[in-house]
Amino acid sequence: MEAPPLKVSLVVVCHHSSEVMSECVSSFRRVGGEASVQTEVVAVEQSDDQGEQRAVAAMDVDRMVVRPNAGYAAGLNAGMEEATGETLLLANPDIRFAGGSLGPLLDALGGGYDVVGPQFVWDAAGEILFPPAEDPAPSAELRRTIRSRWQWQWQSGLAASLEELWRVWSAGGPVAVPNLRGPLLAVPRAAVDAFGPFDEGYFLYYEETEWLWRARRAGARFGLVGNSRVVHHWGHSTARREDRGEVEARSRERFFIRNYPAVWRWFLRRMAVSRSEAGVSGEEISRFEELPEKAADVWLISSFPHLVPSVGCVKRSRLPDGLSDITGTGRWFALAASRGEGGWSPVGSWAWGRS
């Protein structure tokens, strides 16, 4: 007898998200068909807005859980309890699966990784790449903090940073990474059972960081799947919250208290109030459109001169026009670099806008 197809459950946590969620659900059904799997959609609506509830219920969902907004972690836990698939996709509502993106995620899970995520992109063409998730280990956090404060430290670590971005951004399949981004995580049900639920003490931000850090310490392997592209409409879930900065700060502090030694927390707090003097100086231009053409293996664009975090592109001589939407306001920095036998060489850096 032929075995039944794999069942994959998409768990979507939403809060006033109906305007973007339909694209998430429909694209999941489409890539599920391409991968020849059975698909299930569990929507967790954390709003008492009946109009939102009706809009979500009208979508192609199998089950909808309506509950008070107790935070993203609580929503994920509620959705995972309802899901019946052997593989779970834990998702924000503001993502869209590009064609052929599900199969590589499932293949990576079958190839020895315990939790995997896609390469998130800003644009439909998949040219503007989001950075890989930062390593939450205390030693890695300390290195990032030091590099962002002193120029000589930043400069000495630039080549290694570019090489790591190149390794991830140019990958044609899964690559091992120390952490993953939370808008979409693919995980077998058995791994969820082994690593436990998300910590509902986090209302927003750091809930997936805590869960993944716990899984990593238990021996889990994470893979970022370069040939799986998922569009993420960054900021939708938090744009309506005027207190999002305070919420993120509280979650960050909670994560540090639970996972970092006291002396490390003290040092990081001291460093956080010191002035950063590291990063690119850059040729001053008036706006994004004035960036020149430069053949480069990696382009980085960031609102920080130390370029962490950065969106970026690989193997281009000119940046996509879609970046003008990202960099329309505020102060921005760009770096172009090429990779040769002798290592990495910057070919130009620029700065524009006002703080």
C-alpha positions in Angstrom: 0.0 0.0 0.0 1.3 3.4 -0.9 2.2 5.6 2.0 0.0 8.7 2.5 1.6 12.0 1.6 3.4 14.0 4.3 1.1 16.4 6.1 2.5 20.0 6.6 0.7 22.3 9.0 1.1 26.1 8.6 0.5 27.8 12.0 -0.2 31.5 11.5 -0.5 33.9 14.4 -2.4 37.0 13.4 -3.6 40.2 15.0 -5.3 42.7 12.7 -3.5 40.9 9.9 -6.2 40.0 7.4 -4.9 42.4 4.8 -1.7 40.5 4.4 -2.5 37.0 5.6 -4.5 35.9 2.6 -1.3 36.0 0.4 0.5 33.9 3.0 -2.2 31.2 3.0 -2.7 31.1 -0.7 1.0 30.9 -1.5 1.4 28.1 1.1 -1.4 26.1 -0.6 0.3 26.6 -3.9 3.8 25.5 -2.9 2.3 22.6 -0.9 0.8 21.4 -4.2 4.1 21.8 -5.9 5.8 19.6 -3.2 3.0 17.0 -3.3 2.2 17.2 0.4 -1.0 17.4 2.3 -1.5 20.9 3.6 -3.3 22.2 6.7 -3.7 25.9 7.8 -4.3 26.7 11.5 -5.0 30.4 12.1 -4.6 31.9 15.5 -6.6 35.1 15.6 -5.6 37.1 18.7 -8.2 39.9 18.4 -11.7 40.6 19.5 -12.4 42.5 16.3 -15.3 40.5 14.8 -14.6 42.0 11.4 -11.0 40.6 11.5 -12.3 37.2 12.7 -14.8 37.0 9.8 -12.1 38.0 7.3 -9.7 35.3 8.5 -12.5 32.7 8.7 -13.3 33.4 5.0 -9.8 32.5 4.0 -8.7 29.0 3.0 -8.0 27.9 6.6 -8.8 24.5 8.1 -9.2 25.8 11.7 -9.3 29.1 13.4 -8.4 29.6 17.1 -9.8 32.9 18.5 -8.2 34.0 21.7 -7.1 37.2 23.6 -3.8 38.7 22.5 -1.4 37.1 24.9 1.6 37.6 22.6 3.2 35.8 19.7 4.7 32.9 21.8 1.3 32.2 23.3 -0.3 32.2 19.9 2.2 29.8 18.5 1.7 27.4 21.4 -2.1 27.5 20.9 -1.7 26.9 17.1 0.7 24.0 17.6 -1.7 22.3 19.9 -4.3 22.4 17.1 -2.1 21.4 14.3 -2.1 17.8 13.2 0.8 17.7 10.6 4.0 15.8 11.0 5.9 19.0 10.0 5.0 22.4 11.3 5.6 25.8 9.7 5.5 28.5 12.4 4.7 31.7 10.6 4.1 35.4 10.7 1.1 36.4 8.6 3.2 38.9 6.5 5.1 36.4 4.5 4.7 35.0 1.0 6.1 31.7 -0.3 7.9 32.0 -3.6 7.5 29.2 -6.1 9.3 26.0 -5.2 10.2 27.2 -1.7 8.6 24.4 0.4 10.3 21.4 -1.1 13.8 22.5 -0.2 12.8 23.2 3.4 11.3 19.7 3.7 14.4 18.2 2.1 16.7 20.0 4.5 14.7 18.6 7.5 15.1 15.2 6.0 18.8 15.8 5.6 19.7 16.0 9.2 18.7 19.5 10.3 16.3 19.8 13.2 14.9 23.3 12.4 15.3 25.1 9.2 14.3 28.5 7.7 14.3 30.1 4.3 16.3 32.9 2.8 14.0 35.9 3.5 13.9 38.5 0.7 12.4 41.9 0.6 11.2 41.9 -3.0 9.2 39.6 -5.3 12.2 39.1 -7.5 14.2 37.8 -4.6 17.2 40.1 -5.1 17.2 42.0 -1.9 18.3 39.6 0.9 17.6 39.9 4.6 20.7 39.1 6.8 21.0 35.8 8.6 19.9 35.9 12.2 22.5 36.9 14.7 24.1 34.3 17.0 22.6 34.7 20.4 25.5 33.1 22.3 26.9 35.5 24.9 30.4 35.4 23.3 28.9 36.3 19.9 26.9 39.2 21.4 30.0 40.5 23.1 32.0 40.4 19.8 29.3 42.3 18.0 29.1 44.9 20.7 32.9 45.5 20.7 33.0 45.6 16.8 30.3 48.2 16.8 32.2 50.5 19.2 35.8 50.6 18.0 37.0 51.1 14.5 40.0 48.9 14.6 37.9 46.0 15.8 35.3 46.6 13.2 37.9 46.8 10.4 39.8 43.7 11.6 36.5 41.7 11.5 35.2 43.0 8.2 36.6 40.3 6.0 35.2 37.5 8.2 31.8 39.2 8.3 31.7 39.5 4.5 32.8 35.9 4.1 29.9 34.7 6.4 27.4 36.7 4.5 28.7 35.4 1.2 28.5 31.8 2.5 24.8 32.2 3.4 23.6 34.5 0.6 25.3 32.6 -2.2 24.2 29.2 -1.0 22.2 27.0 -3.4 21.0 24.7 -0.6 21.0 24.4 3.2 23.9 25.7 5.2 24.5 25.3 8.9 23.8 28.5 10.9 23.8 29.2 14.7 20.3 30.9 14.7 17.3 31.4 12.5 14.9 34.3 11.8 11.4 34.0 13.3 9.0 35.0 10.5 9.0 31.3 9.4 10.5 28.3 11.0 10.0 24.7 9.7 10.2 22.0 12.4 9.1 18.4 12.7 6.5 17.7 15.3 8.9 15.4 17.1 11.4 18.3 17.5 8.6 20.5 19.0 7.8 17.8 21.4 11.5 17.4 22.4 12.3 21.1 22.8 9.0 22.1 24.4 6.7 25.1 24.0 7.6 28.7 23.4 8.1 30.8 26.5 5.0 32.9 27.0 6.8 35.3 29.2 7.8 37.0 25.9 4.9 39.0 24.5 6.8 40.1 21.3 10.4 39.8 20.2 13.0 37.2 21.3 10.4 34.4 21.7 12.0 32.4 18.8 15.5 33.4 20.0 14.9 31.9 23.4 13.3 28.7 21.9 16.0 28.2 19.4 18.8 28.9 21.9 17.2 26.3 24.2 17.0 23.8 21.3 20.6 24.5 20.3 21.9 23.8 23.8 20.0 20.5 23.6 22.0 19.6 20.4 19.7 20.8 17.6 21.1 21.6 14.2 19.8 24.7 12.3 19.9 25.1 8.6 19.2 28.2 6.4 18.0 27.0 3.1 19.4 29.2 0.4 17.2 27.9 -2.5 14.0 28.5 -0.5 13.0 32.1 -0.9 10.2 33.7 1.2 9.1 37.3 0.9 8.8 39.0 4.3 6.9 42.3 4.5 9.0 43.4 7.4 7.4 45.4 10.2 3.8 44.7 9.5 3.2 42.9 12.7 4.7 45.7 14.9 4.0 48.8 12.9 0.7 49.5 14.8 2.4 49.4 18.2 3.7 52.8 19.4 5.5 51.0 22.2 7.3 48.5 20.1 10.7 49.9 21.1 9.9 49.5 24.8 8.5 46.0 24.2 11.6 44.9 22.4 13.8 46.3 25.1 11.9 44.4 27.8 12.2 41.2 25.8 15.9 41.7 25.2 16.5 42.3 28.9 14.5 39.2 29.8 16.5 37.1 27.4 19.8 38.5 28.8 18.8 37.9 32.4 17.7 34.3 31.7 20.7 33.3 29.5 23.7 35.6 30.1 26.0 35.6 33.2 25.6 38.7 35.4 29.1 40.1 34.6 28.4 39.9 30.8 25.1 41.7 31.3 26.9 44.4 33.2 29.5 44.9 30.5 27.0 44.9 27.7 24.9 47.5 29.5 28.0 49.7 29.9 28.9 49.3 26.3 25.3 50.1 25.2 25.5 53.6 26.5 29.0 54.3 25.0 29.2 56.1 21.7 29.8 53.9 18.6 32.6 55.2 16.4 33.0 52.2 14.1 32.0 51.6 10.5 32.3 53.0 7.1 32.7 56.8 6.6 31.6 56.6 3.0 31.5 59.1 0.1 28.6 61.5 0.7 25.8 61.4 -1.8 22.4 63.0 -1.8 20.2 60.0 -2.2 20.1 56.2 -3.0 19.7 56.8 -6.7 23.2 58.4 -6.9 24.9 55.2 -6.0 27.4 54.4 -8.8 27.6 51.1 -10.7 30.3 48.9 -9.1 30.8 45.3 -9.9 30.8 43.6 -6.5 30.3 40.2 -5.0 28.5 41.6 -2.0 26.6 44.8 -1.4 25.5 45.9 2.1 22.9 48.5 2.9 22.3 49.5 6.6 21.1 52.3 8.7 24.2 51.8 10.9 27.7 52.7 9.8 29.0 49.4 11.3 26.6 47.7 8.9 24.9 45.4 11.4 22.3 44.4 10.5 22.3 44.9 6.7 20.1 44.0 3.8 22.1 43.1 0.8 22.7 41.7 -2.7 25.2 39.4 -4.3 26.9 39.5 -7.7 25.6 42.8 -8.9 27.0 46.0 -10.4 23.9 48.0 -9.5 21.4 47.7 -6.6 17.8 47.0 -7.3 15.5 50.0 -7.5 13.3 48.5 -4.8 15.9 49.5 -2.2 14.9 53.1 -2.7 11.6 52.3 -0.8 13.7 51.1 2.1 16.1 54.0 2.2 13.8 56.9 1.5 14.2 58.5 5.0 16.8 58.6 7.6 20.6 58.0 7.4 21.9 55.2 5.3 25.2 53.6 4.5 26.4 51.3 1.7 29.4 49.1 1.1 30.4 47.2 -2.0 33.1 44.5 -1.8 34.7 41.9 -4.0 36.1 38.5 -3.2 39.4 37.4 -4.6 42.3 35.0 -4.0 43.7 37.4 -1.5 40.4 37.8 0.4 37.9 40.6 0.5 38.5 44.1 -0.9 36.0 47.0 -0.5 35.4 48.7 -3.9 33.4 51.6 -2.5 31.3 53.0 0.4 28.7 55.7 0.5 26.5 57.5 2.9 23.3 59.6 2.4 20.3 61.1 4.2 19.9 62.7 7.6 19.6 61.2 11.1 
